Amino acid sequence: MHAHTRNAFTLVEILIVVVILGILAAIVVPRFVDAGQDAKIGAFVASLKTYADTCEYYNIKEGQYPGDGGSGAVPVGLESYLDVSEFESGTPLGGVWDTEYLDSGVSAAVGVHFFNSPNPGDTVMIRVDETFDDGDLSTGLFQKLAGDRYYYILAF
């Protein structure tokens, strides 16, 4: 009598493995997507804080905050305080860096203007706000000043 030996997987066994791999992929892939967004938010927050500190230093040295430089352009006089090419190359979240001076309801602010790229939206910017203060874009140090403008307030 010959013993029956199995040399291959059955179709059911292969389908079970494929389903398990699909479930694992559905769990793991979104975490990688979130990690990329988290990294961009972290880089944005670090750069914004650096530019805010630079503007504060400028205020101490010059006796006033930098002027309104226009979206994507370094304000006159601030060139020697930061890396111009880095400031003008845009933010990690898209959009361009911008300063406000005696405009938009604040005395001085530095932030991002999404006029030439997609706005990641309030949900993402609320996560940025939570690193600075209260998670409310209408109050505190980080605010939404217009539909496509989010700023760290230096002076009200």
Wavefront OBJ file of the C-alpha trace (Angstrom):
o trace
v 0.000 0.000 0.000
v 1.263 3.442 -0.886
v 1.077 6.242 1.616
v -0.427 9.406 0.173
v 2.088 12.276 0.387
v 1.261 15.900 -0.151
v 3.678 17.942 -2.293
v 1.810 21.217 -2.684
v -0.429 23.715 -0.903
v -4.133 23.582 -1.546
v -5.957 26.549 -3.027
v -7.728 27.142 0.299
v -4.404 27.320 2.165
v -3.022 29.835 -0.323
v -6.180 31.964 -0.091
v -5.957 31.991 3.711
v -2.349 33.225 3.551
v -3.307 35.933 1.028
v -6.171 37.134 3.261
v -3.886 37.261 6.308
v -1.262 39.249 4.368
v -3.980 41.636 3.182
v -5.171 42.231 6.733
v -1.614 42.876 7.919
v -1.019 45.313 5.044
v -4.237 47.157 5.888
v -2.979 47.619 9.444
v 0.630 48.574 8.662
v 0.382 50.834 5.580
v -1.708 53.625 7.206
v 0.820 53.807 10.035
v 3.588 54.525 7.531
v 1.463 57.215 5.872
v 0.846 58.851 9.266
v 4.562 58.650 10.060
v 5.345 60.665 6.929
v 2.788 63.320 7.863
v 4.108 63.383 11.442
v 7.634 63.968 10.118
v 6.464 66.859 7.935
v 4.583 68.421 10.852
v 7.651 68.039 13.084
v 9.910 69.682 10.500
v 7.382 72.492 10.001
v 7.114 73.141 13.751
v 10.911 73.181 14.146
v 11.365 75.614 11.248
v 8.518 77.850 12.414
v 9.957 78.027 15.920
v 13.393 78.858 14.465
v 11.927 81.686 12.358
v 9.907 82.987 15.314
v 13.053 83.005 17.468
v 14.941 84.748 14.649
v 12.269 87.463 14.465
v 12.418 87.903 18.251
v 16.202 88.244 18.059
v 15.805 90.770 15.231
v 13.373 92.726 17.421
v 15.899 92.813 20.269
v 18.753 93.930 17.989
v 16.827 96.365 15.762
v 14.147 97.633 18.133
v 11.266 96.449 15.963
v 9.970 93.315 14.302
v 10.804 92.580 10.652
v 8.532 94.270 8.132
v 5.922 92.574 6.015
v 8.059 90.715 3.486
v 5.437 89.366 1.154
v 4.698 85.670 0.824
v 7.814 83.652 0.052
v 10.213 86.596 0.379
v 12.525 87.487 3.234
v 11.664 90.915 4.696
v 14.210 93.662 4.106
v 16.795 93.653 6.883
v 16.190 90.064 7.974
v 18.517 88.610 5.308
v 21.563 88.626 7.569
v 19.694 86.813 10.355
v 18.695 83.639 8.485
v 19.386 81.420 5.470
v 17.520 83.223 2.675
v 17.410 80.234 0.310
v 15.935 78.010 3.021
v 13.273 80.593 3.924
v 12.348 81.155 0.288
v 12.244 77.447 -0.643
v 8.916 76.884 1.105
v 7.705 74.941 4.111
v 7.730 71.178 4.742
v 3.907 71.199 4.562
v 3.750 73.171 1.304
v 3.068 76.847 0.883
v 5.634 79.553 1.551
v 6.974 81.276 4.639
v 5.650 84.751 5.283
v 5.876 87.549 7.830
v 3.182 89.995 8.869
v 3.831 93.392 10.402
v 0.986 95.662 11.536
v -1.384 93.726 9.282
v -4.003 90.952 9.487
v -4.991 92.000 12.996
v -1.563 91.417 14.576
v 1.470 93.567 15.280
v 3.965 90.907 14.172
v 3.781 87.266 13.070
v 5.605 84.647 11.044
v 3.900 81.726 9.358
v 2.813 79.992 6.195
v 0.738 81.169 3.251
v -0.733 78.430 1.029
v -1.468 80.613 -1.997
v 0.523 78.539 -4.498
v 0.094 74.992 -3.191
v -2.600 72.819 -1.638
v -3.562 73.726 1.905
v -3.255 70.646 4.155
v -6.267 71.976 6.036
v -7.249 72.888 9.559
v -6.932 69.305 10.837
v -3.191 69.268 10.139
v -2.703 72.839 11.328
v -4.538 72.090 14.580
v -1.889 69.415 15.198
v 0.733 72.133 14.687
v -1.161 74.418 17.064
v -1.241 71.718 19.738
v 2.562 71.816 19.880
v 2.517 75.541 20.665
v -0.568 75.951 22.815
v -4.280 75.157 22.920
v -5.163 73.367 19.667
v -7.570 76.184 18.761
v -6.693 78.078 15.574
v -8.675 81.142 16.666
v -6.769 81.778 19.917
v -3.278 81.551 21.364
v 0.154 81.836 19.803
v -0.602 79.956 16.571
v -3.638 81.157 14.651
v -5.388 80.970 11.325
v -5.423 84.588 10.160
v -7.181 83.906 6.838
v -8.403 80.933 4.795
v -4.939 79.995 3.607
v -2.707 81.696 6.225
v -1.515 80.232 9.538
v 0.844 82.251 11.753
v 2.832 82.151 14.961
v 1.941 85.440 16.652
v 4.967 87.382 17.869
v 3.044 90.429 19.122
v -0.687 91.125 19.205
l 1 2 3 4 5 6 7 8 9 10 11 12 13 14 15 16 17 18 19 20 21 22 23 24 25 26 27 28 29 30 31 32 33 34 35 36 37 38 39 40 41 42 43 44 45 46 47 48 49 50 51 52 53 54 55 56 57 58 59 60 61 62 63 64 65 66 67 68 69 70 71 72 73 74 75 76 77 78 79 80 81 82 83 84 85 86 87 88 89 90 91 92 93 94 95 96 97 98 99 100 101 102 103 104 105 106 107 108 109 110 111 112 113 114 115 116 117 118 119 120 121 122 123 124 125 126 127 128 129 130 131 132 133 134 135 136 137 138 139 140 141 142 143 144 145 146 147 148 149 150 151 152 153 154 155 156
